Amino acid sequence: MLAAAKSPLQAETDRILARFVEAGAALVETEALQPAETLLDLYGEDIRARAYVTNDPLRGELMLRPDFTVPVVQMHMRGGADVARYTYSGPVWRKQEAGGDRKSEYLQTGYEVFGGSDPAKADAEVFSVLSGALQGVSVQPVIGDISLIFAAIDALDTNARRKAALRRHVWRPARFRRLLERYSSPQAASGERKNLLLAAKSGNVEKLVNKAGKTIGIRSVDDIIERADVLLSEAETAVISDNDVKMISRILDLECTMETAAEKLREVAPALDSTAERLAVRADALAAQGVDISELRFVAAYGRTTLEYYDGFVFGFHADDPRLPQVAQGGRYDAMTRVLGDGKPVSAVGGIIRPETLLALKEGTA
């Protein structure tokens, strides 16, 4: 009996997988249903609005996987965190906006690299392997680096609490901008706020609360005292300087080629010389893989609206039609391995291709 012919989509998926296996990746599988708590901790609560969540009487709250990265990292870390390459393929699920034409269920075929002592080389490898799998279609690559923004935040002359808040909102550009504006502008306190700050400074918040009458709501007196101490600390902290705000803005606006990225970063943020040097090393690693870095677009703020686990190098391949989703994307996520590996991070970078989008481009149906 003759085997049934493969569908064009299955053939395309198999072709991509074969390239990834040829590059040294082991084929792995993960469960479609994943523990929601872990995913929410790592991706952020914003993913809940786009994920399909359900409850199981034995396993608790579960989520149809929004991508493969977390389960693959968990599998790798359980195996001893050695150097490894993995590939996988299967459906992922994301809710889409009403009225749109993007599918809620679609395929991802991925390539992940763990371990090693040369992160720049691994970054370049993943980018090159995915780029090779996209040959024959017109796509526009772009590269960014989330760590530039983190480094700029760390360089600010302000307290740790403000830096932590800014880091938490890196992936929400509008919120990030509002927070930076608030920290860089003097804040006038109302009469009630002034009284609360005076009470916090003198250690009399509990007396002030008791004088106001019975507490209403879920906050205890201890909670109110703790919040008052935070407000006092904020009120006594100097605003972020105009020079620091300008540095952040120049970095967020930085766009150039990968060849000139390190030089441009040194121009707009001289304090980030070590970060610029990492950019230069990555540029050399990409060039060693045969990538034309003189034409490769670099956008410092690229990747800020994707999932929150990327913490360094990020990239994407876009179709000429802006209505289409990215054909491929990926990045570095070392911090996730620290969380899932009990504080023992390993180098981790990977990316995915959307076979359905790629096939549509090849067939001219996109």
N, C-alpha and C positions, 0 to 999 in steps of 0.2 A: 504494500500500500504506500502510495507516494505521500510524503509529508506536505502539509499545507504550506503554501508560499507565505513568506513573511510579508507583513504589511510594510509600506514605505517607512512608517514611523518606527516600527520595531527594527527594521534594517538600519535606519539612521542611528537609533540608540545603540545597537550592537556595534556599529562602526566607531562611535565615540568611545564606548567601553573598551573596545579592542585597542584603541590608541592609548588609553590610560593604562591598560594592563601592559602594553608594550613598553611604557615608560617606567614600569616597575611596581605598579600598584596591585595590591591583592583585592579581589572582589569580595565585598561584605554586604550583609543585609541587616536591616534594623526593623523593629516593630512599628507598625503604623500608629498605634496608640501609645503615647508617651505620658509619663507623670506630669501633670500640669504645673505643680509647684516648682519643680526644677526649671522648667522652661520659662515660667514667669519671672523667677529670680534672675535668670541670665539674660533674657530678652527684654525684660521690662514689662510693666503692667499694660503698656500700650498695645502689646501683641494680643491681649485678650479680646479687644474689639474686632480683630481680624481673624481670630482662631476659632476653630470648632471645638467646644469644650463640652464634656459630658461627665457623668458620675457613675462609678462602679461601686457596688456594695462592698466589694472586697479591696479593690485597689484605690478607691477614693476618686478624686477629681483627675480626669484624664483629658488629653488634648490630641487631636489628630495632628501628626507632626507638621509644623510649618516649614521645616527643612530638616536636613539630615545631620547637621553639624553636632548638636548636643549628644545624640545617641552614639555617634561615631567617636567623639571624644571620650565618652564614658567607657565605651568598649576598649579604646586604646589604653586609657589610664588603668583599667582593671588588669590589662595584660602586662603591666610592668613598665610602661612608658619608655620603651626602646625606640630607636629610629625605625620608622615604618611609613609606607605609602598605602593608601586605600582608595578604592573606587567603588561606586555604588550607583544604582539607578532605581527610580520608582516614583510614585505619586507623592505630592505634598498638597496641603490644603490651606487656602487663605480666602477669607471672605473678601468680596470685591464691592466697590461702590455701586449703588443702585443705578441702573441705566447704562452701565458700562458694558463693554463686550469682552472683557477679560474673564478667563475661566477661573472658577474657584478651586478646581482640581487640575493640576498639571504636572508634567514630569520634570524631574531634575536628575541629571547625571553628573556626578562629582568626582573630584580628584583632590586628595588631602595628603599633606606631607607633615610628619611629626619628627621631632628630634633633630639632632645635628648641631654643629657648632657654628654654622655660617647662615644666619637668617636671611641676609641679602641674597645669597645664592639660592636658597629655597624659594624666596619670593619670586625671583627671576625664573626659576624652574616652573613653578605653577603657572605664571603668566604665559610663558613660552609654550607649555604643553597645551593649555587651553587655546591659545592663539593658533597653534598648529592644527587643532581639531576644527577650527573655523575657516580653514582655507577654502577658497572657492565662493565665498559670499562677501558682500560688501558690508563691512562693519567698521565702526569707528571706536578705537580703544581710548580709554582715559584712565589715568592713574592719579591717586591721591594718597594722603597719609594722615590718618587721624591723630597720630602721635605728635604732629606739629602743634595741634591745638592744645593737647594736654601739656606739652612742654611750655607753651606760651602761658598757660594758666599757672603752672608751677613757678614761672618766673615773675609773676605779679607780686608787687609789694603790698600784700594784704594778709589777712589771717587764714588759718587752715580751714575754718568753717566756710568762708566764702569760696575758697578754692574748691572745696568738696562740692558745694552747691553748683558751681559753674561746670565742674566735670560731669556731674549727674545730668546736666541738661545740654551737653554737647550735641546730642542727637535730636534736639528740639530747637532749631535755629531761632524761632521767634521768642521762645521762652528764654533762651540763652541771652539774646540781645536785650530783652527787658531786664533781666537780672543784672547784666553788666551795666546798664544805664542806671539802675537803682543803686548799685554799689559805687558808682562814680559821681553821684549827685548828692548834695547835702539833703537830708530828709528832715523836714520840719515835724516836730512832735506836737500832738494835740494836748490839751490841758490834762486829760485823763492819762494819756501816755506819759506825760512829764511826772505826774504823781506816782505812777507805777515805777518809773525809772528811779525816782528819788527813794522810793521804798526799797527797791532792790539794792540800791547803793548803801542804804543804811541797815539792810537786813530785816526790814519790817514789812515784807510783802504779806506774810500771814496775818498780821494785825490789820493791814489794809483790806484784805479779803474778808476777814471776819466783820469788819466795820460795815462792809457793803451789804451784809445779810447772808442768807442761805445760798449756797452754791447751787447752780442749775446746770445740768448737762453731765457729760461723762468725765470731764476733767476734775481731778482731785486738787486739793490745795497744793500738794507737792508738785503736781504737774504745772500749776500756775506759777509757783516759785521758780521752777526750772525754766519755764518759758520767759519769765521776767529777767532772769540772769542772762539768757541769750539776747534779749532785746537790749539790755544794758551794755553787753559786750559789743553789739552792733553799733549802738549809739556812740560808744567811746572809740570805735575804730575809724581811722581816717579814711576818706574816700579814695578809691583807686584813681591814680593820677591820669591826666589827659594823655601823657606819653605812653602809659601802659595800655590805655584804651585804644590809642592809635596803633600800637604794635599788634594788638589782637585783630583789629580791623584790617590792617595791611596783610596779615597772614591769611585771614579768611577770604580776602579778595585776590590772593596770589594765583595767577594763571600764567603758564609759560610752557616750554617744552621740558621734557625730563632731562635733557642735556644741560639746561641752564638752571634747573630747579635749586640746586645747592647754592649757586652764586646769587640768585635772586633772594633766597631766604636770608642769606648773610646781609644783603643790602637792607631788607626791611626789618630784620630782627637780629642785630649783631650778637645779642646775648645768647642766641640759640646756635652757637657755632658747632657744638657736638651733634645736635640734631641735623644741621646742614651737612656735616660730614657723613652721617648715616645715609642721607639722600645721595651723596656723591658715590658712596660705596655701592648702593643699590643700582645707580645708573650704570656703573661699570659692570655689575653683574648682569644686568639686562643686555648691555652691549655684547658681553661675552656669549650670550645665548643667541646672538644674531638679531636682536631687536634694534630697529633704527630709532635711537633715542632723540635724534635731531628732529624727528617728526612726531614722536609720541607726546600726546597732550598731558600736561600735569596740572591738576586743579587741587589746591591745598585742602579745600573744604569738601571735596568729593566724598560721598559716602555717609554724610551726616544724617540722612533721612532713612537709612536702612536699619537692619537689626542692630541692637546695641552691643553685640559682643566684639565687633572689630575694634582693635586698639592700636593699629599701626597701618601698614601698607594696605591699600584697597584699590580695586580696579573694576572696570566694567567694559563690556563690548556692546555698543549700541547700533541698532539698525538705522538706516537713513530715515526711515519713517518714525517720527517721534511718538506716534500713537502706540507703537509696539513696546512691550516690556524689553528689558535688557536681554540680549541673546545669551550673555554669560556675565558672571560677576564673581567676586571673591575678595579675600583679604586675610589679614593676620589676626589671630585671636589668642595670643599667649595667655592673657588674663583668665580666659575661660578654663584653661587647663589647670591653673592654680586653684580655682574654685572647686573643680571636679577631681582634683588630684591631691586633696588634703594639704594644700599649701606648697606643693612641689610642682612648679610650672615646667613645661617643656615648650620648645619652639613648635608653633603650629600655624600652618597657612594652607589655604585651600580655595577651591572655587567650583562653581557649577555651570553647566550649560543647559539651556532649555531646548530639548530636542524638537519639540513641536514648533517653536518659533524659528529655529534653525531650518527645519524642513520646509516651512512655509516660505522662507526667504529663498531657499534653493529652487523651489518649484514656482516661484513668482506669484504665490497666492496671498502673500502678506499684504 
